[in-house]
Amino acid sequence: MEARPTSASDQVPAPAVPPTRPRRTGYRRLPVQQRREQLISVALELFASRPPEEVSLDDVAEAAEASRPLVYRYFAGGKQQLYEAALRTAADELTSRFVVPLTGTPSEQLAAVLDGYFAFVAEHDAGYSALLRGGSVVETARTSAIVDDVRRAALRRTLRHLGVREAGPRLTLLVRSWIAVVEGASLTWLDEGRTLPVAELRDWLVDQFTAMAAATALHDPQTAEVLAGLLALEGPQAPRAARLREVLDDRR
């Protein structure tokens, strides 16, 4: 029997295959506290590399591989709340570096603390600059209070390093002024592209403290007493010891 030609009406169309759509990768689920810490960590990295006003909440969400609503779930106050949380974390980290080693002369111990400080400054470059210069659109009374907390911690630990329990007004002014010099030197160091070796900057700041303390000792018995104690610990061969002896001799 001769086969009948197949007509168009006899052909059964193949089932349509829907186009393949790329599957969207789901956000990685993390425990609540771990997710919060991750968001703060990511925000710190962004705030460290750019001034705070240039970082958006979307930037944080993208870097954390999270959604914007998820970031809001943890920080309902938005970018401002996240910035303050990141700033507090950075402040706690900086304060933790104000640790005086148990060995070495007083000037060597102070130099070691400054090494830790400048390591932090180098890691948080742009964020550190924006923070200390002020004028940022995200600066508030709360953020300023966080920065002041760091300065007060630096004051307390410096006085403790000097063996002082209760500082008089002149000694307090000396230490506060020196902390301001350290901050200003840090900003200048960043502005100048870190051209000055950090070891030289550190030693200069130690000498600055010595010079400022010597000037204060001429007018303040408490500072003179502190300098005499440092001199006894510094050792007779230390170059700074000779300068301190000259100051104390002049005062007598």
Helices and strands as residue ranges (DSSP letters): G 8-10, H 32-49, G 52-54, H 57-63, H 68-74, H 79-96, H 106-123, H 125-133, H 141-161, H 169-191, H 198-217, H 221-234, H 239-251
